[in-house]
Amino acid sequence: MNQIAFVVLERPVSWAEAAFGFAGLTLLLLALALLSAWRGGHRHAAEAAAAAERAHEMDDKVAEMNRMQSELTGRMQTMAEILSTRQGDLARLVADRIDGLRQQVGAGLEQNVRQTNESLGKLQERLAVIDSAQKNLTELTGEVVTLKDVLANKQARGAYGQGRMEAIIRDGLPAAFFSFQPTLSNGRRPDCLVTLPGDGRGLVIDAKFPLESFTLLREARGEEAKKQAAARVRGDVGQHIKDIAERYFLPGETQDVALLFVPSEAIHADLHEHFEDVIQKASRARVMIVSPSLLALAIQLMQSLVRDARMREEARVIQSEVGKLLDDVRRLGERVDKLDVHFRQAQEDVGLIKTSAGKVTGRAERIGALEFDDGPGSQPALPFARENRLKAAE
């Protein structure tokens, strides 16, 4: 037993010590096992109590959850009812809003359709105006081309100026106060001769203004060409002014002033702006260069003179007629006086006739008042009684 069984940390251990150690270890393990079993039972009891407590709490929680579920169910039903009511109100409100919106949309669409139709109508009118303007522009383009062709031809250009001058004069004066292409005593034929009332002399209007030199001036490119064209303008216009003064100034037959008609306002403006010497020459020759507007103004002045002359003539006629009317009124008064005398005589005669008729009537009444009794035993009436009856009848 004292034999060494093993060595632990350089200490020999015998079998007896080993046995005692093993027995102690076994007791220790057994004690630990008993302690562990006791602790396990105590823990199981604690766990069972905790489990019971948890079960009781769980039951309380389940009951509380059931109660809360029932309350939630009631609230859900209440909310469902409220939601149903609100949903009905919302549906009704939405329906009203939709109806109102539909009416507004319908009214808006109707208004938009009406405005669209009006806009389309106005657009069609404007398109019609544009078409008319385009048509007029096309016609004007054709007229401009025609006018260009007319201005390119000297005879046609003269006819154009003559026609425009005639149109202005016809619009402003009566036909009795002007004549076109008349023949003067010297055999010359001016384009127009205007005769004003109160003066036997005529005013000569010439429409053959030389436009060729102005055309060359417009087309000139360069200083030298422009100078030559300007010199030609001065020469042509100056010669035409001289011809008018020599041909149409006839003492006692025409006025001592003549009008030279320029059918273009632009040419007239250029002439006054760039050719002042030509204007001065025309003024010295008593030839007035007029544009269409100035000619129209002169014609209006002549028209006022004609109107004044006619008014004076009509005033003389009215004065003469008033004198004749006064004579007629005077004769009418004399005849009325004579008729009044006849009426007074007739009235006196009627009065005498009425007097005579009254007397005749009175006598007839007196005669009708007489009494006649032709029966037997009647007595003749006394003369004084019959006289009294006659007086009473009167």
ABEGO torsion letter per residue (X at the ends): XABBABBBGGBBBBAAAAAAAAAAAAAAAAAAAAAAAAAAAAAAAAAAAAAAAAAAAAAAAAAAAAAAAAAAAAAAAAAAAAAAAAAAAAAAAAAAAAAAAAAAAAAAAAAAAAAAAAAAAAAAAAAAAAAAAAAAAAAAAAAAAAAAAAAABAAAAAAAAAAAAAAAAAAABBAAABBBGBBBAAGBBBABBBBBBGBABBBBBBABBBAAAAAAAAABBEAAAAAAAAAAAAAAAAAAAAAAAAAABBBGABBABBBBBBABAAAAAAAAAABAAAAAAAAAAGBBBBBAAAAAAAAAAAAAAAAAAAAAAAAAAAAAAAAAAAAAAAAAAAAAAAAAAAAAAAAAAAAAAAAAAAAAAAAAAAAAABBBBABBGBBBBBAAAAAAAAAAAX
